Amino acid sequence: MAADNPYAEQTAKNTSVPWLGGGPAVDVDLDGLRAYAASLANQQADIASRGVYLQPLGEIPGQAFTGEVLGEADAVRARLVANAGELTVYLQKLAESVGNIGNAARTVADSYGSGDAIGAASLNDVLFAYGDAGVPRPDGLPTGVGATFRDQQSALAALPPAADSRDWTVTANVPLSAYQTMQTATGPNGERREVMTFTPPGGATTVTTTIFGSDGETVSSVTTRTSTRVTGGTEITVQENFGADGKPTGTTETRTEFDGDKVVGQSTEVRDGAGETVHRTVESTDPESREQVQVVSEPNEKGELVEKNRIVTGIATNGG
């Protein structure tokens, strides 16, 4: 007897993947390597962007099995979260691999420029493109090309951690005034992070995060100003980001709609420094059935905001 699936409609919507239908054929002879590399770069960006949409796979099991549950339910929750984590890592590695192949193709193409690529091709040049340090550098390769993926990863590892990384160790939280505090932290290689927070009564909260390298030089400085207001049954939170020069780098606006004490809708819009929308997420909840729908939209090649992902969550069911 087949198991009863109360979410057949939602499952069909969530597992519909028309974007997997393939794309145009790619000419991968030496004359077409640049186009091939550009196609792979686009595929890498697409895979990386779609990885963000998998986040609910790791969150929903925890929301479905909360509090004290049976051991079997806890085992299901752990398995689902683990599977989601493995799928996320797989997509990350897939994006890296596709990008590496594209970079290798571009390196081979750059080695020959506009010359007779077919006549000049050699196995050593291809091996060099794939990072073999034991073969000579192609004569025609521009001097600015040559760092391998491993070289790039090593260079990134030498940079200070991201501002929100767990690698920072907080060393002090010092109140500078009734409305201002300074937090300092150290990084794994002698870096330093300073977070200045200013919270005036009734005003916007301003946070300036400055990161210094192990040599004491400023690596980055970002200021975030966050304000919240309530209009009717809608709470609006605006987060504005500014660079070290004081110029705006982006804005995130979140609107939460309430029906009494219940959240019935939420939208988040991300705009770049020029004010153009680069990401929009709209979540709605049916006040009666509590069915939830989340729609993610981003600009296409023409700059038009189009739907990129949709998640439909069915009504909550009572346990037996």
BELDAMO-V26121 format. One record per helix or strand of 2 or more residues. SS is the DSSP state (~ for helix, > for strand). FROM is the first residue (numbers start at 1). TO is the last residue. If there is no record, write none. Layout:
ss=SS from=FROM to=TO
ss=SS from=FROM to=TO
This chain:
ss=~ from=8 to=14
ss=~ from=18 to=21
ss=~ from=30 to=64
ss=~ from=71 to=112
ss=~ from=117 to=120
ss=~ from=123 to=129
ss=~ from=149 to=157
ss=> from=169 to=175
ss=> from=180 to=186
ss=> from=192 to=199
ss=> from=205 to=212
ss=> from=218 to=231
ss=> from=234 to=242
ss=> from=248 to=259
ss=> from=262 to=272
ss=> from=277 to=285
ss=> from=292 to=299
ss=> from=305 to=313
